[in-house]
Amino acid sequence: MIYISPLCILLCVVSSIRCTLPPQSLSATNEKESYTCILPDFADCVQWYIEWTGIESGSCTIDGKQHSVTLSIPKNHVMAIQAYPITQHGNCLTSVYYPAGCVYPFETVATWQGGYTATMLSSIYKASTSRDETASFCNSFNWRRFTQTLIEKEQKSTQTFYNPWLLDKQTIINAITSHTFTVYKLSLKNIESLTLSEVAPGHTLRSRYIPEQDWITQTDTYTICTTASHSIYYIYDTTQLIELYNPFILHGSKRTLAIRPLPL
């Protein structure tokens, strides 16, 4: 078990994520540099779909057994790096998992927690009308601290598993862009822990968020947000993918999740 000191937790809770980085930490230029990102191990990955988003954007697909990817990107401009694992389902290759990721130039290792961070940054860029101005703003946000807070919250999971993808994405983005973000925004609300028989009896369920799989294996429980409407889990029955999502539906006295087929 990983030990986190009470002082560390206290500092994390009471302080704001948003902080100004030292001016000398980033000196944006028009140059490009070679940047290597280390990818996580994932045995089921057949391919990685890599996407980078910043003042410039691009994508590429690499073999799933590769442990890193090297990109040529604008030097010292904050950029979201997302790595989506592509997996085999029957005769089809598709992406059903949330991405791993990191934020350039502050990190060089893509993590599953960092995938959520990178997705928030990517969404901010994609909604912007001026990416240069957005890059300047995003350079002053502490993205490393954001990811570290997600990791710490996950490590402290007890009754329910901390899955950042259950957070309200738009609320997080609005708080970041309005300079009102604090770690309190990363607290999960309206969550419950259910057993497999309550969620999808007779099936093997997998989480879209890779770190949750160990939790499911060890506890046979699934963490559900009762107010979310997006998909959290999926099952594969050899012919089709089926996603499970909120809202709950009633079967007699039992609650389960609605299901719908996913196109392959």
C-alpha positions in Angstrom: 0.0 0.0 0.0 1.3 3.5 -0.9 1.6 5.8 2.1 0.5 9.4 1.8 1.4 11.6 4.7 -1.5 13.4 6.5 0.4 16.7 5.9 0.5 16.0 2.1 -3.2 15.3 2.1 -4.0 18.4 4.1 -2.0 20.6 1.8 -3.7 19.1 -1.2 -7.2 19.7 0.1 -6.9 23.2 1.3 -4.9 24.7 -1.5 -5.9 25.7 -5.0 -4.7 23.8 -8.1 -4.4 27.0 -10.0 -1.0 28.7 -9.6 1.3 30.7 -11.7 4.4 28.9 -12.9 7.7 30.8 -12.7 8.1 33.0 -15.8 11.4 31.3 -16.6 9.8 27.9 -16.7 8.4 28.4 -20.2 9.8 30.6 -22.8 7.7 30.0 -25.9 9.4 30.2 -29.3 8.6 29.4 -32.9 11.0 26.5 -32.9 10.0 22.9 -32.8 11.6 20.2 -30.8 11.7 16.4 -30.7 9.6 15.2 -27.7 9.4 11.6 -26.6 6.4 10.4 -24.5 6.6 7.1 -22.6 3.4 5.0 -23.0 1.9 2.7 -20.3 1.9 -1.0 -20.6 -1.4 -2.5 -21.7 -1.4 -6.1 -22.9 -4.6 -5.9 -24.9 -3.5 -2.9 -27.0 -3.1 -3.6 -30.7 -2.5 0.0 -31.7 -2.1 3.4 -30.1 -3.9 6.3 -31.6 -1.9 9.4 -30.5 -3.3 12.8 -30.6 -1.6 16.1 -29.7 -3.5 19.3 -29.3 -2.2 22.8 -28.7 -1.3 25.8 -31.0 -0.9 23.0 -33.5 -2.6 19.7 -33.6 -2.0 16.3 -35.2 -2.4 12.6 -34.8 -0.7 9.3 -35.7 -1.2 5.6 -35.2 1.6 3.3 -33.9 1.9 -0.3 -33.0 0.5 -1.3 -29.6 3.7 -2.9 -28.5 5.6 0.3 -28.7 6.6 1.8 -25.4 7.1 5.4 -26.5 6.3 7.8 -29.3 8.4 10.7 -30.5 6.8 13.8 -31.9 8.0 17.1 -33.4 6.0 19.8 -31.7 6.3 23.6 -31.0 8.8 24.2 -28.3 7.6 25.3 -24.9 3.9 25.7 -25.9 1.7 23.7 -23.5 0.1 20.8 -25.3 -2.2 17.9 -24.5 -0.9 14.5 -25.5 -3.5 11.7 -25.6 -2.9 8.0 -26.3 -6.0 6.0 -27.0 -5.5 2.2 -26.9 -7.1 0.4 -29.8 -8.2 -3.2 -29.0 -9.5 -6.2 -30.9 -13.1 -7.1 -30.6 -14.1 -10.0 -32.9 -12.8 -9.0 -36.4 -12.8 -5.3 -35.6 -10.4 -2.9 -34.1 -12.0 -0.2 -32.0 -11.4 2.3 -29.2 -13.5 1.8 -26.1 -11.1 2.8 -23.4 -10.4 6.3 -22.0 -6.9 7.6 -23.1 -3.7 7.7 -21.2 -2.0 11.1 -21.5 0.3 13.8 -20.3 0.9 17.5 -20.7 3.9 18.8 -22.6 6.4 20.2 -21.6 5.9 19.4 -18.0 5.6 15.6 -18.3 7.2 12.9 -20.4 5.3 9.8 -19.1 1.7 9.2 -20.2 -0.5 7.9 -17.4 -4.2 6.9 -17.3 -4.8 9.7 -14.8 -3.0 12.1 -17.0 -5.3 11.0 -19.8 -8.1 12.8 -18.0 -5.9 15.9 -17.5 -4.9 15.9 -21.2 -8.5 15.6 -22.2 -9.5 18.7 -20.2 -6.6 20.7 -21.8 -7.5 19.4 -25.3 -11.2 20.4 -24.8 -10.1 23.9 -23.8 -8.0 24.3 -26.9 -10.7 22.9 -29.3 -13.3 25.3 -27.9 -10.9 28.3 -28.3 -11.2 30.9 -31.0 -7.5 31.9 -30.5 -5.1 29.1 -29.7 -2.2 31.4 -29.2 -4.1 33.3 -26.4 -5.3 30.0 -25.0 -1.7 28.6 -25.0 -0.5 31.6 -23.0 -3.3 31.1 -20.5 -2.8 27.4 -20.2 0.9 27.8 -19.5 0.1 29.3 -16.1 -2.1 26.5 -14.9 -0.5 23.8 -12.8 -1.3 20.7 -14.9 1.1 18.5 -13.0 -0.6 19.2 -9.7 -4.0 18.5 -11.3 -2.8 15.0 -12.3 -1.1 14.3 -9.0 -4.3 15.2 -7.2 -6.2 12.6 -9.3 -3.5 10.0 -8.4 -3.7 10.8 -4.7 -7.5 10.5 -4.7 -7.4 7.2 -6.5 -4.9 5.8 -4.0 -7.2 6.7 -1.1 -10.2 4.8 -2.6 -12.0 2.8 0.1 -15.7 2.1 -0.2 -15.9 3.3 -3.8 -13.3 3.7 -6.5 -12.2 7.2 -7.5 -12.7 7.4 -11.3 -12.1 11.0 -12.6 -14.3 10.3 -15.7 -17.3 10.4 -13.4 -16.7 14.1 -12.7 -18.7 16.7 -14.6 -16.3 17.6 -17.4 -17.9 21.0 -18.3 -17.8 22.1 -14.6 -14.1 21.4 -14.5 -13.4 23.2 -17.8 -15.5 26.2 -16.7 -13.6 26.5 -13.4 -10.2 26.3 -15.1 -11.0 28.9 -17.7 -12.6 31.2 -15.2 -9.6 31.0 -12.8 -11.9 29.6 -10.1 -10.5 26.1 -10.0 -9.6 24.4 -6.7 -9.1 20.8 -5.7 -12.6 20.7 -4.3 -13.8 20.5 -7.9 -12.2 17.1 -8.2 -14.4 15.6 -5.5 -16.9 13.0 -6.7 -20.5 13.4 -5.8 -23.6 11.1 -6.0 -21.6 7.9 -6.3 -22.5 4.4 -5.2 -20.8 1.0 -5.2 -22.7 -1.8 -6.8 -22.0 -5.5 -7.3 -21.9 -7.3 -10.6 -25.3 -8.9 -10.0 -26.8 -5.5 -9.5 -25.1 -3.9 -12.6 -25.1 -6.6 -15.3 -26.0 -10.1 -14.0 -24.5 -12.9 -16.0 -21.8 -10.8 -17.7 -18.2 -9.9 -17.3 -17.9 -6.2 -17.1 -14.9 -4.0 -18.0 -14.3 -0.4 -17.1 -13.4 2.2 -19.8 -10.9 3.5 -17.2 -8.0 1.0 -17.1 -6.9 1.5 -13.5 -10.4 0.5 -12.3 -10.0 -3.1 -13.5 -7.8 -4.1 -10.6 -10.4 -2.7 -8.2 -13.2 -4.6 -9.9 -11.1 -7.9 -9.8 -10.3 -7.5 -6.1 -13.7 -6.2 -4.8 -16.3 -7.4 -7.5 -17.8 -3.9 -7.1 -18.4 -1.1 -9.6 -18.6 2.6 -8.9 -21.6 4.4 -10.4 -22.5 8.1 -10.5 -26.2 8.3 -10.1 -26.5 11.6 -11.9 -24.2 10.9 -14.9 -25.6 10.0 -18.2 -22.4 8.9 -20.0 -21.1 5.3 -20.5 -18.8 3.9 -17.8 -18.6 0.2 -18.5 -18.9 -2.2 -21.4 -19.3 -5.9 -22.1 -18.4 -8.0 -25.1 -20.5 -11.0 -26.0 -18.4 -12.2 -29.1 -20.7 -10.5 -31.6 -21.1 -7.0 -30.4 -20.0 -4.4 -27.8 -22.6 -3.4 -25.4 -22.2 -0.2 -23.3 -23.8 0.3 -19.9 -24.8 3.7 -18.9 -27.0 5.7 -16.5 -29.8 6.4 -15.8 -30.6 3.4 -13.6 -33.6 1.3 -14.7 -35.6 -0.9 -12.4 -36.1 -4.7 -12.8 -38.5 -5.5 -10.0 -36.8 -4.4 -6.8 -33.3 -4.4 -8.4 -31.5 -1.5 -10.1 -29.3 -2.0 -13.1 -27.9 0.2 -15.9 -29.5 0.7 -19.3 -27.7 -1.0 -22.1 -27.2 -0.3 -25.8 -25.2 -1.9 -28.6 -22.0 -0.1 -29.8 -21.3 -0.1 -33.5 -18.1 -1.9 -34.6 
